[in-house]
Amino acid sequence: MKGSHALKVGVFYDGSYFTHVSNYYNYVHEHRRRIHIGGLHDFVKHMVAEREGTRPNLCHIIDAHFFRGRFSARDANEKPNQLYYDRVFDDVLMYNNVQTHYLPLKDTMGRKKEKGIDVLMALETYELCMLKRYDVVALVASDGDHVPTVRKLHALGCKTMLLGWDFEFTDAESGETQTTRVSTDLWNEVSYPLQMHDLVEEGLRDDDEVIREMFVQMGSGPRDLEEVGMSTADEDPTVRQRSTIMSLMGGYGFIRYPDNNLFFLRDDLVDVEFSDLRIGDELEFNVAMNNRGQRVAKNVQRVPPE
């Protein structure tokens, strides 16, 4: 018999890791969809209910927090549409009641890197657990640095759930093999380890509704516009948009565009050969839906340099 006691759940995101995973499903995985945070929260409630022997409607996510390093306004302004992308994603988090915690990215050997995010996440998670006495904390993370946090949470009587992904793919731009692995120590330490790569594959194969709803469903109405922080006016197919080329492959490419970026084929080009395009070129285009319900770029023209 399932319990009737309500459970308090907190969800804590390592933001860089979550973004990496979401990009993997959007650009590399055949599903070609970003992870939908609202759907992910619903999945967490179902998993907590299953592990705790209760019902999903008795598992309440009372807090969700997102931790990540962030470009300064000046640095972001030097990247095409970065400020807009940041604001759009802030809207996504806001719509899903996720509180943000940012630290400035630091220069390290000429590269911008996160500093102090894991420590901030650990301190906030522990302090909030002490204050609100979560029954379960769900971590979207992979780094073994989170192990001490997990142990501290267990000492408070709080159980832990880990949403972790292991995957490997070849980066289309660099040709390098990219590997994501969750720390074995972290897998072994948490109360409820969820190997998400396997759960997602099984769920998509079986058309499981909870797994399906974990991903943004493009073309399904107002939810998608909310997910990318847009109004219906932004989706007018007659309006010409401008942005830059993010990547080019054999006969197709991607244009930087919130939230999922836009795919285009060589057949969509107007007055320019595909071989003449370069990453970073500015393009003008219309946004349309293909027969799979995905937003794509059509009538793509290269903007002449000034």
N, C-alpha and C positions, 0 to 999 in steps of 0.2 A: 504494500500500500504506500502510495506516494505521500510525502510529508506535506503539511499545509503551512509551514513556517516560512515567512517571507525572508529572502536573503538580500543583503546589501552587497553590491558588486562595484568595484572601481576598475576602470580600464586606463592603462598607462602606455603611451606610445613612445618608443624611440623613433622620432620623426624621420630621420634619415633612412633608417632601416625600412620603415613602412613605405616611404616614397620609392625606395629601390624595388621593393616587392611589387608595388602597384605599377611601376613602370615596366617591370618584367611582364606582367599579365597584359599590359596595354600594347607593348611594342614587340615582344618576343613570343609569348604564348599564343597558340592558335585561337584562343578565346577573344583576344583583342578587346579587352574591356579593363577599365580601371576598377579598383576595389571601391565599393560604395560604403562609406563609413557607417551610415545608418543600418545597412544590411549586415555589416560586420558585427555591429552591436547586437543585432537580433540573433546572429549566430552564436555569439558569446552567451547570451541568455539561454539558448537551447542547450549548449554544451554544459553550462553550470547546472541547469536543471537535470540533465541526464546523469551527471556525476554525483549530484547531491540528492537524487531521488525525489525531486519535486517537479513542479510545473513551470514552464518558461514564464508565465505571467506572474509568478511569485519571485522571480529573480529580477531585481530592480537595479539598473545601472544608475547609481546616484551621483557618480563623478566620472568624468573622462578628461584626460590631460594629455597634451601633445608637446613634446620637447624636441627642439631642433636649433641648430645654429642658423644664423640669418645674415644675408648681405646687408651692409649699410645702404642707406638710400642712394648715396653717391655711387657705390659699386654696382648696385642693382640698376641704376639709371644707365650704366654703360653697356648693359646687356639687353638685347632686343626684347621688349615687352616684359622684362623680369618683374618690374614693379606691379604691372597688371596681373601677372601670374600669381605673385605673392598675395595680392588683395583677393583674387578669386578664390585661392585656396583658404584664406582666412574666412571668407564667406561660407565655404563648404563646412569648415569646422564649426563656425558659429551656428549654422542651421542645424547641426547635429549635436549642439550643446557640449562641444569639446573646448576646454580652456587651453589657451596656448601659453607656452613658456619658451621664450627665445633668448639666446645669447649671441653676441656678435661673433662672426667668423673672424679668425685671426690669421695673419700672414705667417706662414711657415715655409721657409725655403722657396718663396715666390708663389706659393699656393695658399688658397684660403681653406682653412681646416677648422673643424669644431674643437673647442676647448671647454671642458667643464660641464658638458651636457649630461654625461652619465652621472656625475656627482650631484648635479641639480636634480635630476630625475630620482635618484636614490633618496635624497633628503626629503623631497616633496612627497614621494610615495610613502615613506616611513612616517613622516609627520602627519599626513592626512589619515593614514591608517590608525594611528594612535588617537586622533581626534574623532574620527567617524566610525571606527570599529567595523571595517568591512568584514564580511564573511569570506569573500573571495576577491583577490586582486588578479586581474587578467593583464598580462604583460605582452605587448607586441615588441619583441626584442630578440637579439641573437647573441649578444656579447657576454662572455663569461664574467665581465665586471659587475654584472647584475646579481651574481650569486650571493654576495654578502647581504644585499637588500632582501633577497628571498629568505635567507636565514633569519634575518631580523623580523620579517613579517610573520614567519612561522612562530617565532618566540612570542609574538603578540596574540597567537591563537588564530591567525588569519591563514586560510589556504591560498595557494597560488596556482594560476593557470598560465601556461605559456603557449602563445600562438607563434610558432616558428616555421620557417620555410627553408628547405635545402634545395637548391637547383643550380644548374650549370648550363651556360649557353655561350655562343660565339657572338661577340659584339659586332653588329653589322658595319659600324663605322671604322673601328680600329682593327677588326679581324682577330682581336685577342679573346681568349677564353675567360669568361667571367664566372666566378664560382661564389655561391653564397652558402655558408655552413653555420648552423647554430652550434654554440659551444656545448660539447658533451657534458661538461660540468653543470651547465645550466639546465639541460634536458633532465639530468639525473636529480637535480635539487628540487624542482617544482613539484607540487602535489599532482597537478594534472597537465602533463605534456601533450600538446596537440600537434602532431606532425601535419601541418597544414597542406603541404605539397601533395601528400597522399589523399587527405580528406577532400581537397578541392577536385582532384582528378576523378576520384570515385563519385563525388556528388555531381559533377558536370556530366559524367558518363551516364549516370542513372537519372539525370534531370531532376535532382533533388531541389525542391523549391527553396529551402533555406540557403543552400549553396548558390543557387542561381541568383537569388536576391542579394548576395554578397557583392555583386558586380553592377556597375552602372548600366542601365538598360537604355541605350540610345534610341531615340525615336518613340519613346513610350509616353511622352507628354510632359506636364509641368515638373515632375520630379527631376527630369534630366536638366531642365533649365535651372532649377534650384541647385542641382549638384555642381554646376559650373558657374553659378552666380550670374546668370544672364537673364535678360528679359526676352520676350518673344521678338522684339524689334531687332535684337542682335542676330536672330536666325533668319531674317528676311533673305530669301535666295537671290533677290534682285540687287541687293546691296553689294558693292564691290569692297572686298576687304584687302588689307595689306599686312604682310609679315615676311619673315625670312626663312630660307631653306635650312632645316635642321639636319637632314641627312639625305644622301643619295645612294641608291643601290642599282641593281641591274634593271633599268627601265622604269623605276618608280622611286618615290621619295616621300619625305615628310616635311610639312611646313609647321613652324612653331605657331601654336594656336591653343588657347585655353579651352577645355581642360585636357583633352585627349590628343591634341595636335591633329593635323589633317594629312591624310594619305592622298597622293596623286599619281597618276600614270603618265607615261610619255604621251599617250593619246589625248590627254587633257591639255596639252600645251598648245599655245597659240603664238605664232610668229617667232618661235624660238626652238632650236633643236635641243634635245635632252643632253647631248654630249657637250653643249655649250654652257650648261648650268654649273654653278659652283656653290658649295655650302656657304651660307651667309648672304647669297644674292637675295635682294628684295623682290617679292612677287606680288602681283595683284590677282585676285581670284574671287569666285563666288563660292559660297558654302552650300552644299547640297547633300541629300541623303542617297546612299546607294541602295541596292536591292536587299542588303542585309541589315538595313536600318542604321548604318554608320554614317557619320558626317564625313564628307570628303571634299576636296577642292576641285572645282571645275573651271573651265575657261581660264587657264592659268597663263598669265603673261609676266615676263620679266620687266621690272621697272628700270628704265634707263638710268645709269648713274648721273648725278647732277654735275 
